[in-house]
Each structure stands twice: as structure tokens, then as C-alpha cells.
Amino acid sequence: MPKTAKGKRPVYFDDPQVDKLLGITMALIGEVSVLHERLDTIERLLKNQGILLTEEIEAYKPDNEVTTEREQWRAEYLARVLRVLQEDQYT
């Protein structure tokens, strides 16, 4: 499945910058919604099976490897969310 949509970007507002902001906001809403549901499912399954308590999640301290992996994910995530601004620089 292609990562970019075909055709022109839809226009909702007179100011194209507002449309870009809307695109970024909607991308974030989608990402956060999916993450919330997945995290909720995982936490419920772990709690129901007696594997992990919420307190253990709150007390977790990531090591250097985990921190590096999270930083890489964060950079990729920001690139996806801010893609609409990046694309504009090259058009």
C-alpha cells in the first residue's frame, strides 16, 4: 500500500497554513487513538492474567538501549506527523 495519497490535498480553509495545521492535528489524533487502544488492551490483559500491575508500569526505568529505540521511534513519528510541512518545502 502506498504511503502517499494520489491527487491533490483537499482544501478546507482559505488559508493553506490552517489546512496544514488541520492535517497535522488529524494525524496526531489518529496516532494517539490507536496507541491508546493498544496500550489499554495490553494493560488489561496483563492485569487480568496477574502478570503486571499498573504500579510496576509507573515505576519502570528504561535502560540506554530502550531509550535509544524510543528516541528513534519518536524521530520517525515526528517525521510522519510533520510530513505535510516537509512536502511543502519540495513543491
C-alpha positions, 0 to 999 in steps of 0.5 A: 500500500502506498504511503502517499495519497494520489491527487491533490490535498483537499482544501478546507480553509482559505488559508493553506497554513490552517489546512496544514495545521488541520492535517497535522492535528488529524494525524496526531489524533489518529496516532494517539487513538490507536496507541491508546487502544493498544496500550489499554488492551495490553494493560488489561490483559496483563492485569487480568492474567496477574502478570503486571500491575499498573504500579510496576508500569509507573515505576519502570526505568528504561535502560540506554538501549530502550531509550535509544529505540524510543528516541528513534521511534519518536524521530520517525513519528515526528517525521510522519506527523510533520510530513505535510510541512516537509512536502511543502518545502519540495513543491 
